[in-house]
Amino acid sequence: MKTSKSLAAIFAVVASVTLILAGCGNSSKKSSNPSSKTSMQNPTADKSAKEALTSNNNLWYMNGTINYKSKTGIDAYKFNKENNTVTIYSVDKMYKTYNDAKKANDLNKQGTLTYSFKNTSSDNPVLYMKGKLSDIPMDQTVSVKDKVAGKNHEANLKVAGYKVVRDLDNDPAKQVLVTPTD
């Protein structure tokens, strides 16, 4: 009888601990929902491409791929929705924020262009940019295609954005246009 009471007490304790641990596991699953965290930080998650590009106050990086290594630097675009301009910089790497790039003194300004949208599509807009880069008149179009996300290993940053086709001087090239999400 003593043994059965002892076993019953042990089983009761084990069952209680199991229930407590199961409850903790469920609550941690709820609080670490990656999609809710990502959607808050990812500028492309709940916005159209047109809205995401122009409402984000951070740099957008245009490169061959998310981890493309360029010997001449990466083009970084900073859109200003208020006056429909985009300032293009050359940077050595991707930065989490515009201010981080500024603090690192890595914003080599190439020029400021005016931009407009050549079509009415919100999800696949075509941006037309015109102005001077390094005092040379230029125009380019950037056609937004599909969403893309990944990690830039050199800067250790998660990024999201779009696959695009950049047409510069009638020379179209497939690129990515991404911004940090974390």
N, C-alpha and C positions, 0 to 999 in steps of 0.2 A: 504494500500500500504506500509506504514511504517512497519507494522508487517511482511509482506511477505519479505521485504528487510532484516529485522532483522533475520528472520528464514533462509533465503538464506545464509546470512553471517555466522550464527551458523553452518549450514550444511556444508558450505565450509571449516570452521575451523576443524570441526569433521572429515570430509573426509580427509583433509590434515594430521591431526594427525594420523589417522588410516593408511594411506599409509606409513607414516614415520615409525610407529611402526611395520608394516608388513615387511618393508624392513630391519629393525634392526633384527627382528626375523629370517628372512631368512639368513642374514649374520652371525648371531651367530650360527645357525645350521651348516653352512658350516665350521666355524672355530673350532667347538667343535666335529668334527667327531671322535668318539672314536676309530674306527678301524684304522685310520691313525696314531693316537697317540700311540695306543697299538702296532701296527706293528713296529714302530720305536724302542720301548723299549723292546718288547718281542723277546727274542733270538730265539724262536721256530717258529715265525710267517712265515718268508719267507725262512727258511733254512731247509735242510734235518736234520734228527736227528743226523746223524754222524757229520755234519758240526756244528750244534748248540752246541753239547756237547764239542767239541774240540776247537772251536773258541771263546767261551765265557771266559773271564778272571775272572769271578766271581766264587763263590762257588756254587756247586750243592749239594742239600741236599737229602739224601736217608732216607726215613722213611716209616712206614706202610701206612700212609695216609697224606694228607696235614696238618691236625690238630691232628695227633697222638701224644699222650703225653707219652714220654719215660722217665723212671726213670734213665736211664744210659746215656742219651744224644743222640744227633742226629749225624749221620755220615755225614760229609761234604767233598765233593770231589773237588779238584782243579786240572784240567787237564792242562798239559803242552804239547802242540802240537809239539813244536820244538824237544823235545827228547822223545816223547811218554811215558811220566810218568804221574802218578796221585798221588798226595799227599792226604792222607786221615786223616782228623781231627775228633775229637769228640768235639761237641759244645753243649752248653746248650739250645740255641735257634737259630732261623734263623736270619740272619743279611742282611741288604740291600746290603752291599758290603763286599768284602774280607777285605778291610781296616777297616771297622767298627768292624768286628770280631777281627781283630788284635788289634785295639785300646782298645777294651773291655777285652783284654787279655783272650780270650775265644777260642783259637786255641790249643787244646790239640792234638799234632801230634801223630798219631798212626803208621805212616810209609809211605813209598813211594814205589809204585808198577809200573812196566812197564805194558803198555796196548797195545793191538792190537785188530783188528777186525777179528772175525772168519768167517765172511761172507762178501759178496759184497753189500748187501742191504744198501742203503743210508737212507731209512726211518725206517727200522726195523733192525738196526745193532745188532750184538751180540759182546759185549766187553769181552775180556778175559784179566784178570788182574792177575799178578803173582809177588810175592816178599815177604817181611816180614812185618808183622804188630806186633808191640810191640815185636820185635825180634823173632817172631814165623813164620816160613815159611807158606805161604798160597797162594791159588789161588781161584779165583771166576769168574763166568761169569755173565754178566748182559745183559739180552735180552730185547731190547726196543720193546714195543708194541704200545699202542695208546697215543695220546696227552692228556694232562690233564692241567687244569688251575683252579685257585681258590684263596682263601685268607687264609693266615695263621693268625688266630685271635690273638694268643699270641704275635706275632711280628708285627701285623697290616701291613702285606705285601701282595701284590698281587704276586702270583707265577705262573709259567707255566713250563711245562716240559713233562714228559712221565710216563705212567704206565710201570713198568718193572717187570721182574721176576729175582730175584737175587738168584743165585745158589752158595752157600758157603758150601764147604765140602759135596757136594751131598745132600744138604738140600734146595730145591727151596722154595722161599717165594715171594709172590706178594708184591711189594713196589711201591712207587712213587719216581722219581728222578726229583726234581724241582729246579728252580733258581728264584730269585726275578725279577719282571718285571717293578717295579716303583721306 
